[in-house]
Amino acid sequence: MYLLSNRFAYYVLSECLYRLYFQRYPILTDASLLSLMEHAGTDLEDEEERDVIKGTGIGTPATRAGIIEVLIHRQYVRRDKKNIVPTEKGQTTYEIVKDMRISDVGLTAGWEVALNNIENGVLQPNTFRQEVEIYTVQVTTELLNVSVNLPENKTCFCPKCRSKMLFFPKCIKCANVECDFIVFRNKCDKQLSDEQIITLIEEGKTGVIKGFKKRDGSLMDAKLKLDENYKTVFEFPMKKSNLKKR
């Protein structure tokens, strides 16, 4: 049950992060998060699993609020007025475990299917117990083999609101939840270094960076700069032929 509750908690954390980063939906509140947990599972590919979890969702009415409180108590998320937003610890944890089996909420539906099959005499209890034991070994092994490479303690402040910038494997994000400033490390198939991103943030522009990939697959060189809306855009160096004409 400890592994099961942690998988539920991961679902909550991942939803909070997705909305904070990409803002396709409003940032979650207690009420909207409880509703989301109740109706989770519509995106599962397996039809049988989707039908099973559709009626139950994530957790139960008695445990859903408790899952949120556990995340707050362990400082994975925090309340910001009425909103629930991830902490730096929560964002780091998400990046570490997002591709691991412990984060697979769909497995919950698979277990519900198995329990229904046991009840109907289709599956033997010992078979299900063995599957759970194997899963537990796999999850424990994955977690014990985790190697965390924390970024250096960079001192960098948001150009938009002057809050501290947080460095993560895929992006650098303003720590202020009300600020939407973010720089993604990957730009046109080019991975930006911490130094290049810091220069962009602090000076508003980088030097020429080589190796950005065009849509046709060819490569181009360009500078990156922040526009008037603090979005990362290209600035192309002037060609030598144009300089000679001047």
N, C-alpha and C positions, 0 to 999 in steps of 0.2 A: 504493500500500500504506500510505502514511502516513495518508491519509484513512480507509482501512479500519480500521487499528489504533485510530485515534481514535474511530471509531464504536463499536468493541468496548469501549473504555475508558469511553465515555459510558454504555453499558448497565450496566456494573459500578457506576459512580457513582450512576446513577439508582436502581438496586436498593438500594444502601446507604442512600440518602436516604429512600426510601419506607419502609423498615423502621424507620429511626430516628424519622421523624416520626409515622407512624401506627401502628406496632407491631402490625399485623395478623399479622405473622410474627416469629419471633425475629430479633434483629440478627445479621447475617451473620458467619461465621467463614471462614477459608480453605477449609475442607472444604465447607461448605454453599454458598459462592460458586462454587467450581469445579463443583460438581454442578449448580447453577443455570445456569451458562454452558453446560454440556454439554447440558442438556435445554431450552434456550431455544427460543422460537418457537411454543409451543402457542397463543399468543393472536393470532397473525397471522390476518387475515381471508381472505387469498387462499389457497385450498386447495392450489394447486400449490406456492406458496412455503412453506406450512406443512409440506407433505410433504417438501420438499427439505431445509429447515433442521432438521427433526425428527431426521434421522439424523446431523447434523453439529454442531448447536448453534452457540455463539459461539466463534470461534477453533478451535484444535486442541488435542489433549492436550499438544503440545509448546509451545504459545504461551500457554495460559490463565494459568498461574502467572506468566508474564512480564508479561502485561497488568496483573495485580494489583500486581506489583513496580514497574512504571512509574508507576502511580497513586500509590503510596506515595512513590517517589523524587521525583515532581513535587509532592508534598504536597497531592494532591486527597483522599486518604484516609490514615488512620493506623491502626496497630494499638493497641488498648486491651486489654491482656492477650490473650485469644484472639479478641476481636471485631475486625472491620474497620469503622471508622466514618468518615464524611466530615468533612473539615476545613472551616473557614470559607471557604477558597479554593475547595474543592470544591463547597460549597453555592452560592456565588456563580456559579461556572462553570455549574452545572446550570441555574440560573434564566436565565442568558443564552442558552444554546444549546438548551434543551429543545424549542423549536418549530421548530428549523432542520433542514435536510435532513441535516446531518452527524450528527444524533442518530437518524436513521431506521435502526434495526437491520434492519427488514424489507427494506431495499434489498440487504443482503447476500444474502438468500435469492433476490431477483430476479436478482442477478448469477450465483448458482449455477445457476438455471434457464437463464440465457442461455448459460453455459459448457457445460451439458449439451446445449443445442440446437446449439451450434457443433460439439460432438463428434459429434452425430448428423446433421450436415449440414443442419439446419433453418435455422440462422442463420449469416450471413456474419461472419467475424471483424472485418472493417472496420466493420460496422454496430455491433457491440458496442463497438469502440474509440471510435467517434464518440459513443456514449451516455456512456461514461466521461469523455470530454473535456468534454462539455456539463455533466455532473454536477460535475466539478472546477471549472469556471468558476462555476457557480451557488453552490457551497459557499464558494469563495474570496470571491466578491462579498458573500455574506451576512456572512461573518466580518469583512471589511474595513469593512462599513457598521455594525458594532456600535457603539452608543453606550451607555456604562455610566454610570449615575447612581448613584454610591455614596452611601449614607446619611451624614448628618452623624455625627461621632464622638460618639455618645451615651454617657453614663456612667450605666448602669443595671444593677442587680444583682438576681438572682433572689430572690424573697421566700421561696422554699422552701429553697435551699441556699446562697444568697449568692454564687454564681458569676456571672460576667459574662453579660449578655444580648446575643445577636447579632441584629441587625436585618436582615431580608430582605424582599423585595418582598411576600410573601404572609403572613409570620408573624414573630414575635419569639420566639426559641428560646433556652433556657438552654444555655450553652456546655458544661456538664457532661453528658457522654453518659449518665451514670447517673441523671440527673434528667429527669423527663418534663414539666417545666413549659414550657408554650407558650401564646402568645396569637396567635390568627389575626386578621389585619387586617380581614377581612370578617365582619361579624356581622349576620345577617338583612338582607342586601343593603345594609348600611351600611358604607362604608369608614372605618375608624378612623385618625386621624392619629397620628403619632409622639407628640405631646404628650398625647393622650388615653390612649394605651397606657402611657406612662411614668407618668402620674398613677395609673392603675389598678395598675401594678406597685408603685410606691413608697408609695402611700397606701392601697391596697386597695380603692379606690372612685373612680369618676369623678363629675363633675357630671352633670346631666341632658343627655343627648344626643338630639337630635331626628332623626326620619326612619328608624327601624327599620321594616322591612316585616313585617306579619303574614302568616299563611298565606292570608288572604282578599284580600291585596293592599293593604289599608289600612295607614296609617302610625301609629306610636306613638312616644311619648317615654319614655325610661327611663334610669336610671343603670346602669352596669356595676359589678360588684364581684367580688372573689375570695371563694369560699366556703371552708369549713374544709378542703376538699381541693384548694384552689388552682385550682379550675375557674372560668371566667368565666360569671357568671350575671346575670340582670336583677334590678334593684331598682326598683320603680315608685314614683314620687312620690305622696304622699298627696293625694287630691283636696280642693279647697277646701271642698266640702260636708261632707266628713268632719271637717275641722278645725273648722268652725262648730259641729258637734254636740257637740264636746268643750267 
